[in-house]
Amino acid sequence: MKIILDVFGGDYAPSEIVKGAIFALKELNNDVIIVLSGSEEEIRKELSQYEYDKTRIEIINAKDVITNDDIPTLAIKQKKESSIVVALDYLKNNSDAIGLVSAGSTGAVLTGSILKIGRIKGISRPGLAPILPTINNENVMLIDCGANMDSKPIYLAHFALMGSAYMRSVYNIKNPRVALLSVGVEDKKGNELTHEAFKLLKQLPINFVGNMEARDMLSGNYDVVVSDGFMGNVALKSLEGMAENLFKLIKQSITATFARKIGAAILKPALKEIANKMDYKNSGGAVFLGIDKIIVKSHGSSKYKSVAASIKQVLSMHQSDLISNIKDDLSKIDLNIDSAQNN
């Protein structure tokens, strides 16, 4: 089995990306090979710092890089020798390649995945789905968090179906609780999109538990939170900002006086444990659910541990037969409802 890694995507490429590959190799079975996509010369320079099983690393040379400043559709078509395009081509053309990880441009990864790999038949749009920690040591998936700024109700129905399949397959949750992100828990709350999506989600073969407010996302009371990409992205960035600023505020407060600094020394291990627990990058990247092969988009600021977690995430999805399970669940949808919503 081969997992492809875009070495030149992300803020800390290529050093942290290569380090993440080496770190992951130590924890993966010997039948897993990591394929590194990017400038072969620079990759070999980074690899020279480590001792590793050279039979488990392959390099595919790519001379170019797609940046966040590039227009995704044009870049995918014009920068054919970029690390992400070369990686996607390899994934498409090699049956033993099970998935891809990139910390590069979200737009480029999404556009390239659709153009090169294609959607699962029956899925209207893929959704970007990070796994977030909750206060009860479990996880919740948010789908979509930015792939689709303007969504139709059927998109959210497909997000719900795929999110439920993911949590059931990968986390072995027998009957995942699926909620719809809205401005209140009452059935009638929300806008036109959520009203129509609510009706569809009630008809799906999932455990739909109704509307949910953003403040309850990390409560541990839900396994999948469904949203359009705009609301989902706002909710995710709000959580990130709140956590970051809250820890800054705590740090300022507990170090304000000498007496507090003494207490801070006692509290430091607990605070670090909480910070580590609530850092969603520790569980890997966000999955592009709906693509016909496994694609994981790591956070742009990912360092080696997060990259390694994303690589292991690909393997976990492959071993749980996620894509086949999504296809099986799709076959249970009332196609009359599906076609009516698309029209």
C-alpha positions in Angstrom: 0.0 0.0 0.0 1.2 3.5 -0.9 0.3 6.8 0.7 1.3 9.9 -1.3 2.5 13.0 0.5 2.7 16.4 -1.1 6.0 17.5 0.4 5.8 21.1 -0.9 2.4 22.1 0.6 2.2 23.9 3.9 3.9 26.7 5.8 6.7 24.4 7.0 7.5 22.6 3.8 9.6 20.7 3.0 11.4 20.1 6.4 8.4 19.3 8.6 6.6 17.4 5.9 9.5 15.0 5.3 10.0 14.7 9.1 6.3 13.8 9.4 6.8 11.0 6.8 9.8 9.5 8.7 7.9 9.8 12.0 4.9 8.0 10.5 7.0 5.2 9.1 8.1 4.2 12.6 4.5 3.6 13.6 3.1 2.0 10.4 3.2 -1.6 9.3 6.0 -2.6 7.0 3.6 -3.1 4.0 3.0 0.7 3.9 5.2 2.8 1.5 5.2 6.6 1.6 5.5 8.3 -1.8 7.0 11.8 -1.6 6.0 14.3 -4.3 8.2 17.4 -4.9 11.7 18.5 -5.9 13.7 15.3 -5.7 16.9 17.2 -4.9 15.4 19.0 -2.0 13.6 15.9 -0.7 16.8 13.9 -0.7 18.6 16.7 1.1 15.9 16.5 3.9 16.0 12.7 4.0 19.7 12.7 4.5 19.2 13.9 8.1 17.4 10.7 9.1 17.9 6.9 9.3 15.0 5.0 7.8 14.1 2.0 5.8 14.8 3.2 2.3 12.6 0.5 0.7 9.6 2.2 2.2 10.2 5.7 0.7 9.6 6.6 -2.9 10.1 10.0 -4.6 8.2 11.4 -7.6 9.9 14.4 -8.9 7.9 17.6 -9.3 9.5 20.8 -10.3 6.8 23.3 -9.4 4.6 24.4 -6.5 1.0 25.7 -6.3 0.8 28.5 -3.7 -2.2 30.1 -1.9 -1.9 33.0 -4.3 -2.6 30.9 -7.3 -6.1 30.6 -8.7 -6.9 26.9 -8.1 -8.5 25.9 -11.4 -5.9 27.7 -13.5 -3.1 26.4 -11.4 -4.2 22.7 -11.6 -4.5 23.0 -15.4 -1.3 25.1 -16.0 1.1 23.9 -13.3 1.1 20.3 -14.4 4.5 19.6 -12.8 3.5 21.0 -9.4 3.8 18.7 -6.4 0.1 18.4 -5.8 -0.8 17.7 -9.5 1.9 15.1 -9.8 0.7 13.5 -6.6 -2.9 13.4 -7.8 -1.9 11.9 -11.1 0.1 9.2 -9.3 -2.9 8.5 -7.0 -5.2 8.2 -10.0 -3.0 6.0 -12.1 -1.7 3.5 -9.4 -4.1 1.0 -8.0 -1.8 0.3 -5.0 -2.0 4.0 -4.0 -4.7 4.3 -1.3 -4.7 8.0 -0.5 -3.0 11.4 -0.5 -2.0 14.0 2.2 -1.4 17.6 1.5 -1.0 20.7 3.7 -1.0 23.0 0.6 -3.7 25.3 -0.9 -7.1 24.1 0.1 -8.6 25.3 -3.2 -6.0 23.5 -5.2 -6.3 20.2 -3.4 -10.1 20.3 -3.7 -10.2 21.4 -7.4 -7.4 19.0 -8.3 -9.2 16.1 -6.5 -12.4 16.7 -8.4 -10.7 17.2 -11.8 -8.2 14.4 -11.4 -9.9 11.8 -9.3 -13.6 12.6 -9.5 -16.5 12.4 -7.1 -18.1 9.3 -5.8 -21.0 8.6 -8.1 -24.2 10.1 -6.6 -22.4 12.6 -4.4 -23.4 16.2 -5.4 -20.4 17.9 -3.8 -17.5 16.8 -1.7 -17.2 18.3 1.8 -14.2 19.3 3.9 -14.5 17.5 7.2 -12.1 18.0 10.2 -12.3 15.8 13.3 -12.6 18.0 16.5 -12.0 16.9 20.1 -14.8 17.1 22.6 -14.8 17.7 26.4 -15.6 14.0 27.1 -12.6 12.6 25.3 -14.5 11.7 22.1 -14.6 13.2 18.7 -17.0 15.1 16.5 -16.9 15.6 12.7 -17.7 19.0 11.2 -18.8 18.8 7.5 -18.5 21.1 5.6 -16.0 23.6 6.9 -15.2 25.5 3.7 -15.3 23.5 0.5 -18.7 24.9 -0.6 -19.6 28.5 0.3 -23.0 28.3 -1.4 -24.8 25.0 -0.8 -28.0 23.4 -1.8 -30.1 21.2 0.7 -29.0 18.0 -1.1 -25.4 18.9 -0.5 -26.0 18.9 3.3 -27.9 15.6 3.0 -24.9 14.0 1.3 -22.6 15.5 3.9 -24.8 14.0 6.6 -24.7 10.6 4.9 -20.9 10.6 4.4 -20.2 12.0 7.9 -22.3 9.2 9.5 -20.5 6.6 7.4 -17.1 8.0 8.4 -17.8 7.9 12.2 -19.4 4.5 11.9 -16.5 3.0 9.8 -13.4 4.7 11.3 -14.5 5.2 14.9 -16.8 2.2 15.2 -19.7 4.3 16.5 -22.7 2.0 15.9 -25.3 4.8 15.4 -23.6 8.2 15.0 -25.7 11.2 16.2 -26.0 13.7 13.3 -26.9 17.3 14.0 -27.6 20.3 11.7 -25.8 23.5 12.6 -28.3 26.2 13.1 -29.2 29.3 15.2 -31.4 27.3 17.6 -32.3 23.8 18.5 -36.0 24.1 17.6 -37.1 22.5 14.3 -38.2 25.7 12.8 -35.0 27.7 13.5 -32.6 28.7 10.7 -32.8 30.0 7.2 -34.3 28.6 4.0 -31.3 26.3 3.4 -31.4 24.7 6.9 -35.2 24.4 6.8 -35.0 22.4 3.5 -32.0 20.5 4.6 -33.7 19.6 7.9 -36.6 17.9 5.9 -34.1 15.9 3.9 -32.0 14.8 6.8 -35.1 13.4 8.6 -35.7 11.1 5.6 -32.1 9.7 5.4 -31.1 6.3 6.9 -29.1 8.0 9.7 -29.6 8.9 13.3 -30.6 12.6 12.8 -31.0 14.3 16.2 -32.1 17.7 14.9 -30.7 21.2 15.0 -27.7 22.2 17.1 -26.2 25.6 18.1 -22.5 26.2 17.5 -21.8 26.6 21.2 -22.6 22.9 21.7 -20.2 21.6 19.0 -17.6 20.3 21.5 -20.1 19.2 24.1 -19.7 15.5 23.2 -23.4 15.2 22.6 -23.0 14.8 18.8 -20.8 12.7 16.5 -21.4 14.6 13.2 -22.3 18.3 12.7 -23.6 19.2 9.2 -23.3 22.7 7.8 -22.8 24.6 4.6 -19.1 25.6 4.0 -19.7 29.3 4.9 -21.3 28.7 8.3 -19.0 25.7 9.0 -15.9 27.7 8.3 -17.0 30.6 10.5 -17.8 28.2 13.4 -14.4 26.4 13.0 -12.4 29.6 12.9 -14.4 31.0 15.9 -13.5 27.9 17.9 -9.8 28.2 16.9 -9.7 31.9 17.9 -11.6 31.4 21.1 -9.2 28.6 22.2 -6.1 30.6 21.3 -7.1 33.8 23.0 -8.5 32.0 26.0 -5.1 30.4 26.7 -3.4 33.8 26.2 -5.7 35.3 28.7 -5.1 32.5 31.2 -1.3 32.9 30.7 -1.5 36.7 31.3 -3.7 36.2 34.4 -1.7 33.4 36.2 1.6 35.2 35.7 0.5 38.7 36.8 1.9 38.4 40.3 4.7 36.4 42.0 2.1 34.4 44.1 0.2 33.5 40.9 3.4 32.4 39.2 4.0 29.9 42.0 0.5 28.5 41.4 1.0 28.6 37.6 4.0 26.2 38.0 1.6 23.7 39.7 -1.0 24.2 37.0 1.3 24.1 34.0 1.1 20.3 33.4 -2.7 20.3 33.5 -2.9 23.3 31.2 -0.6 21.7 28.7 -2.7 18.6 28.8 -5.8 20.6 28.1 -4.1 22.5 25.3 -2.9 19.3 23.7 -6.3 17.6 24.1 -8.2 20.5 22.4 -5.7 20.8 19.5 -7.7 19.2 16.6 -4.5 19.0 14.5 -3.3 16.1 16.7 -5.9 13.8 15.1 -4.8 14.5 11.6 -6.2 16.6 8.8 -9.6 17.4 7.3 -10.9 14.7 4.9 -12.4 15.6 1.5 -15.4 13.3 1.8 -17.0 12.5 -1.5 -13.9 12.1 -3.6 -13.5 8.6 -5.1 -10.1 8.1 -3.3 -9.0 9.1 0.1 -7.7 12.7 0.3 -6.7 14.4 3.6 -6.0 18.1 3.8 -3.6 18.9 6.6 -3.7 22.3 8.2 -1.4 24.7 6.5 0.6 25.3 9.7 1.0 21.5 10.3 4.3 20.3 11.8 5.6 16.8 11.7 3.3 15.2 14.3 0.2 16.5 12.5 1.5 15.3 9.2 2.2 11.9 10.6 -1.3 11.8 12.1 -2.8 12.6 8.7 -0.8 9.8 7.1 -2.1 7.3 9.7 -5.6 8.8 9.1 -5.4 7.7 5.5 -4.5 4.2 6.4 -7.3 4.0 9.0 -9.9 5.1 6.4 -8.6 2.5 3.9 -8.6 -0.3 6.4 -12.2 0.6 7.4 -13.3 0.4 3.8 -14.8 3.9 4.1 -15.5 4.7 0.4 -17.3 1.4 -0.1 -19.4 2.1 3.0 -20.3 5.5 1.7 -21.4 4.0 -1.6 -23.5 1.4 0.2 -25.2 4.1 2.2 -25.9 6.1 -1.0 -27.7 3.1 -2.5 -30.3 3.4 0.3 -31.3 6.9 -0.6 -34.6 7.5 -2.3 -33.4 8.5 -5.8 -36.7 10.5 -6.4 -35.8 12.8 -3.5 -32.2 13.0 -4.7 -33.1 14.0 -8.3 -35.9 16.4 -7.2 -33.5 18.3 -5.0 -30.9 18.5 -7.8 -33.5 19.9 -10.2 
